[in-house]
Every structure is written in C-alpha cells, then in structure tokens.
Amino acid sequence: MSHVPSSPPSPSPREPAVNLPASVVWLIVALALIQGARSLLSDYDDYILMSWFAFVPARLSLWLAPDRLDEMVSAVATSTAGQELAGRLQLVRILLADGGPRLWTLLSYGLLHGSWVHLITNVVWLAAFGSPVARRLGSGRFLTLMGLSTIGGALLHWFSRELDVLPLVGASAAVSGATAAAIRFVFAPGLRFGSLSDDAVVRAIPAEPMGELWRNSRALLFIVVWFATNILFGAGLVPIFGEETSIAWEAHIGGFLTGLLLFPLLDRGALRR
C-alpha cells in the first residue's frame, strides 16, 4: 500500500553564495565603486581628488607649526635630486596650496587605494577578519571600530613621518584594526574557524582580556608574524609583487593597536573571566 504524505517535504536550506555580513559586503562594494570611478578620471583630476581626500602628514604638521615650512622643503631637497626634485616640489605646491589641515583626510584616505591590487589585498583581509568582527559587534559598532582604526593609523603615520609630503591612501589601517579585534576572540581554545560564519556562535565566544591574550600561544604567534610581515614589507626588505608604492607600515600598526585596545569598549559579546 502506497503512502501519500500529507504535506510536501520542506526544501533544505541553501547556503548564500556570499556568506559575508551585510556591512562588509556594502563596504567592499563602496570601495570598489570609488576605485572604479577614479579609473574614469583624467590623471590631473584624479590628482586633485587625491589632494582633497588623501592624508598628507606635512599638511597637518605645517598647520600646527607653520614655521617648519623651510625645514620641510629642505627635507624634500635632501631626499631627492634632479628632475625628481622638481616633481616633488610641484607635489608640495599642489598638496599644500591652501595651507589648511583638511582634517577630514584623517578618515577619508581610507576610502582611496593606490591600485586595484592594493584594493583587492585589503578586500581579502577584510572578508577574512572583518566578517567575524562585524557579526559580533553589529554594523554600527563595526563601522565605528573601522573608522577609529583609520584615524589611529593616520595619526601614528603622521607621528613617524611628520614632514612627509607623499599622500597616504588605503583601508589597510581599518582592516588592521579589524584584524586586531578578531584576535581577541577567534583564537579561543577549541574553536573551529568554520563556525565563525554563525552569528550566534561568534557572539557567544568569550573575548580574551588583554592580560590573558598574551598567554594564548596561537594569538601570540599570529601577532608576532603580523608585525614581522608588516615591518619587513614596509622597510622594503621583501619586494611586493605588482606594487610600486611603499607600504605605510606605521599606519597599519596604528590601526592594529587602535582595534586591539578599543575593541572591549565596543564589544557586547561574552567575556572570558
């Protein structure tokens, strides 16, 4: 005798094609659209856009101490020569033309990238480490952490290169901040990385207090490797494939420290006692 089910079986749930938090997806889309729009500009117009939204350490330094202009020009002349010197002084003239600090560039530089390779590298790290942080904090607090890490990266970059006229761009400081925040909970004992795609699991993971974090061997190893890699690439000791610009490792470290220290202020998840 055949049996007719009273109701059709419910279809098994399907995994989404892109299993990333909405805030991470929209941030990636925004960064890609900005980079795409810049590719449509002329070199001159893109240069002007950079002068308005990239962070220039010397601009902030001269706003705080205008009498250091001669010192800055002397530093430029000492570090360059020939035709390159003329180009660098032209850069100084354009970037410092109005004499204002353009304080918004402490944040806006994070929306620009030097190349598609630069952008894709940041997007990969953002997807990997920003996603669990976004799931744990929620969109608002996650974006707040990213913004504060961007500012923290710019300030450490300025502190270490206060008379530099080269523009700073890239979301690397923000991504570094998200990476540091993730370290506070993704290396919990017994945690499988595959479970980090579940919002409830991510929020239930006890966060490591700063004192306990240094006793977590996996977290400590990751931190050491992260710092060593950034310093090696930033100092030019290891070549970077496809990139002609230098790595602003000070900005990365500034963003990392900001995310590491401010994460507890924004976190609403479990805390390891």
Order of alpha helices (4+ residues) and beta strands (2+ residues): alpha-alpha-alpha-alpha-alpha-alpha-alpha-alpha-alpha-alpha-alpha-alpha-alpha-alpha
